[in-house]
């Protein structure tokens, strides 16, 4: 199964309104999973069995 998701945080608390920290944290979780993944400008895709992918998401 392939799941694509995007992060749209609000209220980041940063004066510049940047969502960089929230997005970087989400990508770190995906990378730590060890599952095949791809990150683009709009989505992160994760590939694996249902239970594996849902545990990451």
Residue frames as a rotation matrix with the C-alpha (Angstrom) as fourth column:
UNK 1
0.588 0.809 0.000 0.00
0.809 -0.588 0.000 0.00
0.000 0.000 -1.000 0.00
UNK 2
-0.619 -0.703 0.349 1.14
0.689 -0.700 -0.187 3.53
0.376 0.125 0.918 -0.67
UNK 3
0.485 0.719 -0.498 -0.08
0.861 -0.492 0.129 6.39
-0.152 -0.492 -0.857 1.49
UNK 4
-0.448 -0.557 0.699 0.50
0.614 -0.760 -0.212 10.05
0.650 0.334 0.683 0.65
UNK 5
0.521 0.606 -0.601 0.05
0.853 -0.398 0.339 12.76
-0.034 -0.689 -0.724 3.25
UNK 6
-0.145 -0.544 0.826 0.91
0.359 -0.807 -0.469 16.39
0.922 0.229 0.313 3.81
UNK 7
-0.268 -0.027 -0.963 1.50
0.955 -0.137 -0.262 18.39
-0.125 -0.990 0.062 6.96
UNK 8
-0.120 0.294 0.948 -0.41
0.347 -0.882 0.317 21.64
0.930 0.367 0.004 7.39
UNK 9
-0.338 -0.053 -0.940 0.40
0.940 0.031 -0.340 22.87
0.047 -0.998 0.039 10.90
UNK 10
0.284 0.402 0.870 -1.19
0.256 -0.907 0.336 25.99
0.924 0.128 -0.360 12.31
UNK 11
0.898 0.078 0.433 -0.20
-0.343 -0.490 0.802 28.10
0.275 -0.868 -0.413 15.25
UNK 12
0.475 -0.788 -0.392 3.48
0.483 0.606 -0.632 27.20
0.735 0.111 0.669 15.05
UNK 13
0.823 -0.119 -0.556 4.42
0.485 -0.363 0.796 29.88
-0.296 -0.924 -0.241 17.53
UNK 14
-0.264 -0.950 0.168 7.26
0.907 -0.185 0.378 31.12
-0.328 0.252 0.910 15.33
UNK 15
-0.065 0.189 -0.980 7.39
0.092 -0.977 -0.194 34.85
-0.994 -0.102 0.046 14.70
UNK 16
-0.712 -0.286 -0.641 8.06
-0.563 -0.314 0.765 34.29
-0.420 0.905 0.062 11.00
UNK 17
0.304 0.952 -0.042 5.13
-0.832 0.244 -0.499 31.85
-0.464 0.186 0.866 10.65
UNK 18
-0.346 -0.546 -0.763 7.44
-0.857 0.515 0.019 29.13
0.383 0.660 -0.646 9.31
UNK 19
0.754 0.600 0.266 6.24
-0.653 0.727 0.212 25.54
-0.066 -0.334 0.940 9.44
UNK 20
0.117 -0.815 -0.568 9.75
-0.672 0.356 -0.649 24.17
0.731 0.458 -0.506 8.89
UNK 21
-0.666 -0.445 0.599 10.10
-0.746 0.373 -0.552 22.65
0.022 -0.814 -0.581 12.38
UNK 22
0.114 0.809 0.577 6.77
-0.648 0.501 -0.574 20.80
-0.753 -0.308 0.581 12.20
UNK 23
0.812 0.151 -0.564 7.46
-0.568 0.426 -0.704 19.44
0.134 0.892 0.432 8.72
UNK 24
-0.158 -0.958 -0.241 11.00
-0.728 0.278 -0.626 18.39
0.667 0.076 -0.741 9.67
UNK 25
-0.515 0.028 0.856 9.65
-0.753 0.461 -0.468 16.51
-0.408 -0.887 -0.217 12.70
UNK 26
0.578 0.794 0.187 7.13
-0.554 0.551 -0.624 14.63
-0.599 0.257 0.759 10.54
UNK 27
0.619 -0.432 -0.656 9.80
-0.578 0.315 -0.753 13.69
0.532 0.845 -0.054 7.99
UNK 28
-0.453 -0.821 0.347 12.07
-0.840 0.262 -0.475 12.47
0.299 -0.507 -0.809 10.81
UNK 29
-0.049 0.533 0.845 9.33
-0.647 0.628 -0.433 10.07
-0.761 -0.568 0.314 11.99
UNK 30
0.881 0.384 -0.276 8.92
-0.443 0.464 -0.767 8.72
-0.166 0.798 0.579 8.45
UNK 31
0.228 -0.884 -0.408 12.67
-0.691 0.149 -0.707 8.23
0.686 0.443 -0.577 7.99
UNK 32
-0.502 -0.434 0.748 12.99
-0.860 0.340 -0.380 6.48
-0.089 -0.834 -0.544 11.36
UNK 33
0.475 0.789 0.390 10.31
-0.703 0.607 -0.372 3.97
-0.530 -0.097 0.842 10.32
UNK 34
-0.522 -0.761 0.386 12.65
-0.290 0.584 0.759 2.37
-0.802 0.284 -0.525 7.80
UNK 35
0.291 0.700 0.653 9.82
0.530 0.450 -0.719 2.07
-0.796 0.555 -0.240 5.27
UNK 36
-0.575 -0.414 0.705 10.37
0.818 -0.275 0.506 3.10
-0.015 0.867 0.497 1.65
UNK 37
0.395 0.697 -0.598 9.31
0.638 -0.677 -0.368 6.73
-0.661 -0.236 -0.712 1.29
UNK 38
-0.437 -0.448 0.780 9.54
0.847 -0.496 0.190 9.76
0.302 0.744 0.596 -0.96
UNK 39
0.090 0.414 -0.906 9.13
0.641 -0.720 -0.266 13.39
-0.762 -0.557 -0.330 0.01
UNK 40
-0.286 -0.099 0.953 8.16
0.865 -0.454 0.212 16.04
0.412 0.886 0.215 -2.53
UNK 41
-0.934 -0.099 0.344 7.16
0.007 -0.966 -0.259 19.67
0.358 -0.239 0.903 -2.20
UNK 42
-0.243 0.939 0.244 3.52
-0.762 -0.340 0.551 18.72
0.600 -0.052 0.798 -1.62
UNK 43
0.793 0.609 0.024 3.38
-0.532 0.672 0.515 15.21
0.298 -0.421 0.857 -0.15
UNK 44
-0.486 -0.806 0.338 5.27
-0.859 0.512 -0.014 12.49
-0.162 -0.297 -0.941 1.63
UNK 45
0.495 0.590 -0.638 4.57
-0.698 0.708 0.113 8.99
0.518 0.389 0.761 0.36
UNK 46
-0.362 -0.530 0.767 5.15
-0.845 0.534 -0.030 5.89
-0.394 -0.659 -0.641 2.49
UNK 47
0.153 0.354 -0.923 5.05
-0.733 0.667 0.134 2.33
0.663 0.656 0.361 1.16
UNK 48
-0.883 -0.436 0.175 4.43
-0.448 0.669 -0.593 -0.79
0.142 -0.602 -0.786 3.21
UNK 49
-0.564 0.708 -0.425 1.84
0.635 0.701 0.325 -3.07
0.528 -0.087 -0.845 4.72
UNK 50
0.279 0.823 0.495 -1.29
0.235 -0.558 0.796 -1.46
0.931 -0.105 -0.349 6.18
UNK 51
0.838 0.094 -0.537 -0.27
0.536 0.036 0.843 -1.86
0.099 -0.995 -0.020 9.83
UNK 52
-0.127 -0.978 -0.166 3.26
0.966 -0.160 0.204 -0.58
-0.226 -0.134 0.965 9.21
UNK 53
-0.569 -0.062 0.820 2.13
0.514 -0.805 0.296 2.50
0.642 0.590 0.490 7.30
UNK 54
0.453 0.839 0.302 -0.69
0.208 -0.429 0.879 3.37
0.867 -0.336 -0.368 9.70
UNK 55
0.550 -0.342 -0.762 1.70
0.829 0.110 0.549 3.14
-0.103 -0.933 0.344 12.67
UNK 56
-0.586 -0.805 0.097 3.81
0.808 -0.570 0.148 5.86
-0.064 0.165 0.984 11.04
UNK 57
-0.465 0.489 0.738 0.91
0.219 -0.744 0.631 8.09
0.858 0.455 0.239 10.03
